[in-house]
Amino acid sequence: MKKSSSMKTTILLTAVIAVLVTGSIALAGCTETPPSPQSLKVSQCLKDKQATIYWANWCPHCKDMKADLGSTFFEVKNIDCAANQVNAVECEKAGVTGYPLIKLGDGGEISGYPQYSTAEERMNWLEGKAC
């Protein structure tokens, strides 16, 4: 009897540990770094200028911009030109020939995204163009 009880305890502890580890891994994937003050400022400038970000999910520069802006990226109107045919047609109509491209409401454009070594340097560049 004692052996059976010990085995049940071991199985129970193993199951609890597995649940805790799995939950920790799932939560780690769900956490998002809060946006920096600079990304908040830049995204607000883009919104104020009625900007649209045209990008493609496979584009390395677009991925950098998206990561640098963090959660504020989706606060600015944006179109993933590679997501589906409807978006591709809209991007073509907008004259998008390279990614990323930011079109401002006043007709201005910000094209490309620099390959600076840090997010701060890239955000400084974007802030200089957008604000």
Buried (B, 14 or more C-beta within 10 A) or exposed (E): EEEEEEEEEEEEEEEEEEEEEEEEEEEEEEEEEEBBEBBBBBBBBBBEBEBBBBBBEEBEBBBBBBEBBBEBBEBBBBBBBBEEEEBBEBBEEBEBEEBBBBBBEEEEEBBBBEEEEEBEEBBBBBBEBBE
